[in-house]
Amino acid sequence: MGTEKIYLFDDLEVGQEFPSAEIKVTPETVAKYTEAVQDETPFYRDPAAAQQAGFEGIVAPPTMAAVYMLGALNQVKRPPGGIHARQEFTFLKPVKIGETLKTKARVEDKFLRKERKYVVLAMVTTNEKGEEVVKSKMTVIWAK
Amino acid sequence: MGQELTPVVKEITQEKINRYAEASGDFNPLHIDEEFAKTTMYKGTIAHGLMSVAFLSEMMANFAGPIWLSTGKMEVSFLAPVRPGDKITAKGKIISKEQEENKERITCEVWCENQKGEKVISGKTWVSLQ
């Protein structure tokens, strides 16, 4: 469960880490995501097509990293009104159905530019074997 | 060099935005509550920025195939809001190719634009091809 503390810009320190969040990737979560982003790529939907593409079975679309990331972000309660300014994803390993992933966030940077408060949150998602599957970096204009 | 990627075109509706909120767990009222969103600087609901990032990723997976999932990288900036009723086109072109051992690292310039031709997201992607 996330803490109820709301982190204001001044509360955050570079290097600060937050508790990791866990998510299990299921056929339902993948189907819901591919439906929502209207992605009909066969290896996210059809086991035979996934095997033909060299995977063991259906894999999650790599930008489902947004879902893993959000779990970790829920550990960092933010004041409302923030703006998502930039996003980076580095995809390292395909995620299979049935995997349980852990995502941990840390404050990579914070700075002021044109009187706006920028925070860079870096997140790493790992699988059960401890292998990194995706790295995410989110730059947010903090509201307060 | 300069080769264009096959674009991906998506129509955005409030229903699709709601579906993305459900799938991602991001229920920020700016995306799903019209009354609330009207009181903000956006004057109405807007789509999650990461939805358009997914369109860019789909374009890259179409171009590079399964290897996109293990060697892909993307860096994008959000430039303008995407609203219900918008038609979003993900586009891109190859801007450089570099030989890396037995692979070729491709760099693309990518962006999403709306029906008025305004860029709503822009950035770069990288992928290693065998």
Interface residues (C-beta under 8 A of the other chain):
Chain A: T29 K32 Y33 E35 A36 V37 Q38 D39 T41 F43 A53 G54 F55 V59 P61 P62 T63 A66 V67 L70 G71 N74 G81 I83 H84 A85 R86 Q87 E88 F89 T90 F91 L92 K93 P94
Chain B: K10 K16 R19 Y20 E22 A23 S24 G25 D26 T40 H48 G49 L50 M51 V53 A54 F55 S57 E58 A61 N62 G65 P66 W68 L69 S70 T71 G72 K73 M74 E75 V76 S77 F78
